[in-house]
Amino acid sequence: MDTQNTLPRVLLCDDEVHIVKAASIKFLRAGFEVETAENGQVAWEMIQKRAPDAVVADYQMPYLNGLQLCKLIRDNPPTADIPVFLLTAMGLEPEVQSAPQDLRIDSVILKPFSPRELLRSVEQGIAARNAGLPRR
């Protein structure tokens, strides 16, 4: 978590505006600082400039998909322990579930999803990271 700001910060990455809006509202109401990116490349550039406390990324995004973004996050020591949550459409979950274990995706969430459940998953991921607990 950024020491200059007490609000937890989440980066929402999805090229579907309505999904970003729905999730943003839920996180803002829960006291999060929210940043958004419309594709994986923009998300990666934002992460390198200022690492968030958690990343929620769509599996299917332009330029870098969610798995490619997760690999970049994990391969970069300063960002390697950021909790990553992957959103995916129904039918694509086997593809995502078979992702390499070293990507350590904290949770795969199927669309359509409950913003409340997404918020709860992200809060748990951040709490586990802050407590030094092992994650997936």
Stockholm file with secondary structure:
# STOCKHOLM 1.0

chainA/1-136         MDTQNTLPRVLLCDDEVHIVKAASIKFLRAGFEVETAENGQVAWEMIQKRAPDAVVADYQMPYLNGLQLCKLIRDNPPTADIPVFLLTAMGLEPEVQSAPQDLRIDSVILKPFSPRELLRSVEQGIAARNAGLPRR
#=GR chainA/1-136 SS CCTTCCSCEEEEECSCHHHHHHHHHHHHHTTCEEEEESSHHHHHHHHHHSCCSEEEEESSCSSSCHHHHHHHHHHSTTTTTSCEEEEEETTCHHHHHTSCGGGCCSEEEEESCCHHHHHHHHHHHHHHHHHTCCCC
#=GC SS_cons         CCTTCCSCEEEEECSCHHHHHHHHHHHHHTTCEEEEESSHHHHHHHHHHSCCSEEEEESSCSSSCHHHHHHHHHHSTTTTTSCEEEEEETTCHHHHHTSCGGGCCSEEEEESCCHHHHHHHHHHHHHHHHHTCCCC
//
